[in-house]
Amino acid sequence: MNPQVDETYKPAESRLGKLEQFQQWIGLYFRDISLLDQALTHKSYVNEGLNDLENEKLEFLGDSVIGLVISEHVFLNYPDY
């Protein structure tokens, strides 16, 4: 089952710079930066009616990617822990 993606959705201008920095930090670049924005948008933000995206699957993916990046960073930089 594919996540529901609103093809007309565009990230807010105020978030674009942060999304670009995040892509540089993780070394991965998205063809469609709106998918990254949706994946990093918490469902509570959607539930507040501030955004009508159904992004639970993308949020789960985003949480998993962040966990992977942080785990790798900790593993490589703090080998004694």
N, C-alpha and C positions, 0 to 999 in steps of 0.2 A: 504494500500500500504506500503510495507516495504522499509526502506531506502536502497539505494544502498551501499553495503559494499564490499570493496575490501578485500578479504580474505587473500591476500598476503601482505597487508599493515602492517608495523611494525613502531611504534613510533621511532623517533631518540633517540639514546642513551642519548643525552644531555637532553631530556625531560622526560625520565623514572623516574628519581629521583623526579622531580617536580610533576609528576602524582601520584607517590606513596605518597608523602607528602599531596597532595590534597585529596586523598582517606582517609588517616588517619584523616585529618582535618574534613571532612564531615562525617566520620564514615561509609562510604559505600565502598565496595570493588567489583571491576568489575572482572568477570571471564575472560574477554577479554579486557585488558587495551587499546588496539588499538581503541576500540569503544569510550572510554573516550577521547582519544586524538583527534579522529575525531570530537566528539561532541564539543570540546573546540577549534577547529580550525576555525577561522573566514573565511567567504567566500572570503574576499579580498585576503587572503593568497592563496587560491585556484585559484582565478582569475588572480593572478600574474604569474601563470604557474609554481609555485614552487611545486605544488602538484596537482595531477589530480583527486582527490576525489570529488565526488558529495556528499556534506555533509550538505546541507541546512536543512534537517529535523533533523539531529543529532545536528547541531548547535543550532536550535531552542530549542531542548530538553535541551542541555547544558546551554543555557541562562536561561531557566526556572528553572533548578535545582539550578544554582547559585543564581537566584533571591529568590528562596525559602529558601536557606541556609542563605543568608544575611538577609532576612526578619525575620526569626526565631531568628537570633542572635540579631538584633536590638530590636525586641519585648521583648526578655527575658532580655537583658542587659540594656535597656534604657526605662523602663516602663513609665516614665514621659513625653516622647516625642510622 
